[in-house]
Amino acid sequence: MPVLAGVLAEDGPMRMRWTFSRAARAVARMGAAARQLVPALVGLLTDRLQTSAAVLALHAIAPESLDVPRLAGLVLDSAEEDADAVTALEALVALGRTTLTEDRRLTALAERDLRVTSSGLESRMAPADERLREQAHEAARMLS
């Protein structure tokens, strides 16, 4: 627990983003035993690259304390900006059917022509966008 707390509290550079996400996922697997890490996870909500993983962890360890509509909005913001959009969709599904007060943004993400995936090898960006659109459609079906 102290190692995870240290990682989540770190104010590191961009190269640390996947370390934060992996730490948040590890915390999620720990469940209620990791409740002491809630403040550190809440601190990650302001970083769009970390929001979705932090929401997954918070949902796993303290679901009763969540402002679900607010968190769903933050997660959608992350997805729309290609800040770990796949984890964002996973977080929306985990939050459940009551997640979205209106699902137009998720539907728009699934149907838009503009690229969501903005980084990676050029030859892989279009297929990654197609997979993301399929995942967004599936999430919208699950949440409706």
C-alpha positions as CSV (number, residue, x, y, z in Angstrom):
1,M,0.0,0.0,0.0
2,P,2.7,2.6,0.8
3,V,4.3,2.0,-2.6
4,L,1.0,2.7,-4.4
5,A,0.3,5.7,-2.2
6,G,3.8,7.0,-3.2
7,V,3.2,6.5,-6.9
8,L,-0.2,8.2,-6.8
9,A,1.1,11.1,-4.8
10,E,4.0,11.7,-7.2
11,D,3.9,14.9,-9.3
12,G,5.9,13.4,-12.1
13,P,6.5,14.3,-15.8
14,M,4.4,13.0,-18.7
15,R,6.5,9.9,-19.0
16,M,4.9,8.8,-15.7
17,R,1.4,8.8,-17.0
18,W,1.2,5.0,-17.5
19,T,2.7,4.4,-14.1
20,F,-0.1,6.4,-12.5
21,S,-2.7,4.5,-14.6
22,R,-1.2,1.2,-13.7
23,A,-1.1,2.1,-10.0
24,A,-4.7,3.2,-10.1
25,R,-5.7,-0.1,-11.7
26,A,-3.8,-2.0,-9.0
27,V,-5.7,0.0,-6.4
28,A,-9.0,-0.9,-8.1
29,R,-8.1,-4.6,-7.7
30,M,-7.5,-4.2,-4.0
31,G,-11.1,-3.0,-3.5
32,A,-12.2,-1.6,-0.1
33,A,-8.8,-2.4,1.5
34,A,-7.4,0.6,-0.5
35,R,-9.9,3.2,0.9
36,Q,-7.0,5.2,2.4
37,L,-5.9,6.0,-1.1
38,V,-9.2,7.8,-2.1
39,P,-7.6,11.3,-1.6
40,A,-4.7,10.5,-3.9
41,L,-7.1,9.2,-6.5
42,V,-9.3,12.2,-6.2
43,G,-6.2,14.3,-6.9
44,L,-5.7,12.5,-10.2
45,L,-9.2,13.5,-11.5
46,T,-7.8,16.9,-12.6
47,D,-5.3,15.3,-15.0
48,R,-7.3,14.2,-18.1
49,L,-4.7,11.5,-18.8
50,Q,-5.4,9.9,-15.4
51,T,-9.1,10.6,-14.9
52,S,-10.4,7.4,-16.3
53,A,-8.1,5.1,-14.4
54,A,-8.8,7.1,-11.2
55,V,-12.5,6.8,-11.7
56,L,-12.2,3.0,-12.2
57,A,-10.3,2.8,-8.9
58,L,-12.7,5.1,-7.0
59,H,-15.6,3.0,-8.3
60,A,-14.0,-0.2,-7.0
61,I,-13.0,1.1,-3.6
62,A,-15.6,3.8,-2.6
63,P,-18.6,3.7,-5.0
64,E,-21.0,5.2,-2.5
65,S,-19.1,8.4,-2.4
66,L,-19.0,9.1,-6.1
67,D,-20.7,12.0,-7.9
68,V,-21.4,9.8,-10.9
69,P,-22.8,12.4,-13.3
70,R,-19.8,14.7,-12.7
71,L,-17.3,11.8,-13.1
72,A,-19.0,10.6,-16.2
73,G,-18.6,14.1,-17.7
74,L,-14.9,14.1,-16.8
75,V,-14.4,10.7,-18.3
76,L,-16.2,11.7,-21.5
77,D,-13.9,14.8,-21.7
78,S,-10.9,12.5,-21.5
79,A,-12.3,10.2,-24.2
80,E,-13.0,13.1,-26.6
81,E,-9.5,14.3,-26.2
82,D,-7.8,10.9,-26.7
83,A,-6.6,10.8,-23.1
84,D,-6.8,7.0,-22.8
85,A,-10.2,6.8,-24.5
86,V,-10.4,3.0,-24.1
87,T,-10.1,3.2,-20.4
88,A,-12.7,6.1,-20.4
89,L,-15.2,3.8,-22.1
90,E,-14.4,1.1,-19.6
91,A,-15.0,3.6,-16.7
92,L,-18.3,4.7,-18.2
93,V,-19.5,1.1,-18.4
94,A,-18.3,0.4,-14.8
95,L,-20.2,3.4,-13.5
96,G,-23.4,1.8,-15.0
97,R,-26.6,2.8,-16.6
98,T,-27.2,5.8,-14.4
99,T,-23.9,7.2,-15.5
100,L,-25.0,9.6,-18.2
101,T,-27.8,12.1,-17.7
102,E,-27.8,12.4,-21.5
103,D,-25.9,10.1,-23.8
104,R,-25.5,12.4,-26.8
105,R,-21.7,12.8,-26.2
106,L,-21.1,9.1,-26.1
107,T,-23.1,8.6,-29.3
108,A,-21.3,11.5,-30.9
109,L,-17.9,10.0,-30.0
110,A,-19.0,6.7,-31.6
111,E,-20.2,8.3,-34.8
112,R,-17.9,11.2,-35.4
113,D,-15.7,11.3,-38.5
114,L,-13.0,13.3,-36.9
115,R,-10.1,11.4,-35.5
116,V,-10.1,10.7,-31.8
117,T,-6.8,8.8,-31.8
118,S,-4.2,11.5,-32.2
119,S,-1.0,9.7,-31.4
120,G,0.7,6.6,-32.6
121,L,1.9,5.3,-35.9
122,E,0.1,6.8,-38.8
123,S,-0.8,3.4,-40.3
124,R,-2.4,2.4,-37.0
125,M,-4.4,5.5,-36.1
126,A,-7.4,4.9,-38.4
127,P,-7.8,1.3,-37.3
128,A,-7.5,2.4,-33.7
129,D,-10.2,5.0,-34.3
130,E,-12.5,2.3,-35.8
131,R,-11.9,0.0,-32.7
132,L,-12.7,3.0,-30.5
133,R,-15.9,3.8,-32.3
134,E,-17.0,0.1,-32.0
135,Q,-16.2,0.2,-28.3
136,A,-18.1,3.5,-27.9
137,H,-21.2,2.0,-29.7
138,E,-21.0,-1.1,-27.5
139,A,-20.8,1.2,-24.3
140,A,-23.7,3.2,-25.5
141,R,-25.8,0.0,-26.0
142,M,-24.8,-1.2,-22.6
143,L,-25.7,2.1,-20.9
144,S,-29.0,2.6,-22.7
